[in-house]
């Protein structure tokens, strides 16, 4: 009899402990930090192996052994965050998953802040490393094979081809493609373009597509007439759309799973949960292990 009862009691105790930890009230900063760390681990499961706290600083630990700070605690302007973001800065603005009908608010560029330490560790530290990771995708274009980026783009292209069969307007917004991999610097910044990592694709070009080519009024008109199903297809496969930036880049799509995951699970601050991980599915053993790692180390 005892052999049957003891395991059940142990399981119940473990479950109670887990839920009790989850319901412990924490400062909003700590909750957001844990959500951001979980987001990153879900977005880069083969590359982030853990988290670490050293004094007051928190780091993600990469498979390579590199440690990347979560929050450097520096007060920054919007422009400084764009130029030199930490992980907290990168995930601070919530990408809108709903459709838009015009240029978004000022100083709103979710996903345009990129932590290059992370991108380099995942996609390649040099032009040579990046090019070794490139794969051919549908249409003969090159895209980075790391972190399922190329596979997701292949899925996108198949879905876009299906979309054009039922929506004739979509074809003119999509084709011809304007390129994927291009090892170059973003003009006027000194920072590598996401195209340099092979994680971005530009669709058919319109003179109103880019904030440096067009006025806000022109950008508004372009977005109003843009096929709304196209961003939905990309977002379903972990790409963000440059049309949802104040520095609008309407032809541009970028593989950024962390931005989409943050928006999907932690985008609605009005939702209330008894635990910090909210509606993230803990039935997934990998995700549960990420949560346990965060709880254990923080």
N, C-alpha and C positions, 0 to 999 in steps of 0.2 A: 504493500500500500504506500509506504513512504517513498519508494522509488518513483511512483507516478506523481505524487503530490509535489515533491521538492522542485523538479524542473518547472512545473507550472508556476510555482511561487516565485522562482528566480526570474522567469520571463515577465511576470506581472510587475516585479520590482524594477526590472530594467526599463520596461515601458513607462512606469510611473516616473522614474528618474529622468527619462528622456523628455517626457511631456512637461515635467516640473521645470526643467531647465528652459524649455521653450517659452514658458509662460512668465518667466522672471522678467520684471520690468527693467528695461535698459534705456540709457539715453538714446535719443534719435540718431545721433552721430554714430554710435556703436552699431545700431541696427542697420543703418545704411551701409556702413563699412562691411558688415558681414554679408549683406545682400550683394554688394559689389564683388566681394571675394568669391562668393558662390557663383555669381554670374561669370566671372573670369574662368573659374575652374570648369564650368559647364561649357564655355565657349572654346577652351583650349585643353581638353581633357588629356591629351597625349603629351602636353608640353609643360603644364603646371603640376608639380608633384606635391606641393604643400604650401602652408603659410607659416610665418614665423614672426614672433614679437620680440623685439630687442629694445629694452627700456621702453620708451613711449612710441617707437616706430614699428610699423607693421609692414611686412614684405610678402610678396608671393615668391615662391621658390620654383625656379624652372628646372626642367629635366637636365639641362646643361650644368646646373649648380649655381647659375646666376640668380641673384636676389634683386627684385625690383620693388622699390618703395611704393607703398600705397598712397600716402599723403605726406608731402614734404613740409607741410604746415606753413608754407609761405603765402602771404597775402598777394594776390595777383589781379591785375586788370584782365579784362576779357582778352585783350591782345596778347598779354603775357601768357595766359593759359593756352592760347593757340600756338604760341612760339615754343613754350616749354612746359607742357602739361605733365602732371603725375597721373597715376591711375584714377585717383579720386576726381581730378579735373576732367579726365576723359569720359567718365561715366556720369558726371554731374547732371548734364542736360538730358532729359528724357526724349528720345526720338518718338515722334507721333506716328503710330501705326494706322490711324484713320486717314482717309483721303483729305487732301487740302484743295482749296479753290483759289489760291493766290500765294504770293510771297509771304513767308512767315515773319514773325516779329523780329525786331532789331536785336542784335547780339544773341542770336539763337542759331547755333551751328552744331547740332548733335551728331557726333561722329567725325566732325572735321578736326577735332583735337586727337592727335595720334601719339601714343607713347612708342617711340622708335626702338627703345630697348626691347620691348615685347615683340614688335613686328620683325626685328632683325633675328631674334632668337627662334621665332617660328618659321619665317619664310626665307631667311638667308642673311648672312652678315656682310656680304659683298656682292657685286654684280655677278661674279663667277659662281658663287654659291646659289644665288637666286636663279640663275639660268640653268643650273643643274636640276633645280626643282620644278622647272617649267614642264607642263604637259600640253599636248595638243587637244583642243576641245572642238566641238562641232563648228564647222566653218573654217577649220584650219588655223584658228587663233591659238596663241600661247597663253597659258594661265598657270598660276602656281598650284602644284599638286599637293602641297602641305595642308594639313588641317581640313581636308575634304573640299578645298576651295574650287578646284577644277571640276570635281564631280558635281558640286552644286551648280556651277555655271552650265554644265551640260544639261542638267535638269531644267534650268531656267530657259535655255535656248529651245529645248523641245516644247516647253509650255508656251513660249512666245510664238513658235511656229503654228501651234494649234490655235492660239488666240487669233492670229491673222486670218484663219479660215472662217471665223465667225464675225470678225470685226475688221472691215476693210481699212478703216482709219488707222488702226494700230500699226499696220505695215509701214506707213509713212513716218511714224514716230520711231520705229525700230531700225529699219534698213535704209541705207547700208550701215553696218557697224563702222565705228570710227576708231577702233583699236583697243587692245588690251595692254600687253606688256610693252613698256617703253621706259628704259632706265634714264630718268631725267629728274631735274630739280623743279619744284614748283616756282614759277616765275616770281622773282622779287623776294624770296624767302630764305633760300639756302637750305631748305628742307626737301627731302626726297618726296616725290609724288607717290601715291599709292600704286600708280601704274608701274613704278620702278620695282615694286615687290611682286608684280604680276597678280594683283588682287582687285583690279578695277577694270571696268569696261565702259566705253563711251558708245552710245547709240547714234542714230542719225542726227546730224548737226543742223541746228537752226540758228539764225543770227541773234535770236532772243534768248538763247540758252544760258548764257554766262554773265555773271554780274558785272564783269569788266567790259562786256560788249554791249550791254543793254541797260535801259533804265528800269526802275522798279515797275513802272506802268507796263513796259513791254514784257517784263518777266511775269507780271500778273496775268496778262492776256495770254501768254504762251501756256502757263500752267492751267488756266481755265479751259483751254482747248485741248489739253494733253490727255491721252488715253489713260484713264485712271486704273485700268486693269494691269497696266505694265508695272508700276511700282508694287502692286500687290503680289505679282508673280515673283519679283525679285525678293521682296521682304519675306515671303514664305520660305525662301531658301537662304536666309541670313545675309542678304545684301541690303544696304541702305541706299537711299536715293538723294543725290545732291540737290534735287528740287525742293527738299525740305530744309534748306539752309537759307539764312538771310543773304549769305554770299552764294546765291543760287547757281547751281551747276546742273542744269536740267537734263543734259545728255549723259550724265555721269552716274554710274552705279558702282558700289564698293563693297567687297566682302568683309563684313564686320559682325561676326556672330555675337560678340559681347554687347553691342549696341542694341541688336534686335532682342536678345534674351532679356536684357535689363528692362526694355520697354514692355515685353510680353508678360513678365512675371512681377515686376516691381514698378510699373509705370503709373498705376493708379493709386495715389497716396490716400484716397478716400476709402479704399478697401481696408477693412479691419480684420486682423487675424490674431489667433492666440499664440502665434509663434513668429519669429522673424523671417522665416523662409516662405511664409505665405502659402501660395497655391503651387509652389514647385513640387513636382511629384516625388515624394520620398519612397514610393513603392519601387522606384528605380534604385537598385543597389549601389550603382556608381554615385548617384546624386546623394544618397544617404551617407556614403563614405566621405564625400566632400563636406557635408554638413558636420559630420563627426570630427573631421580634421579641423575645421574652423572652430568648433566649440572647444576642442581639446587644447588648441594652441593659443586661443585668445581668452 
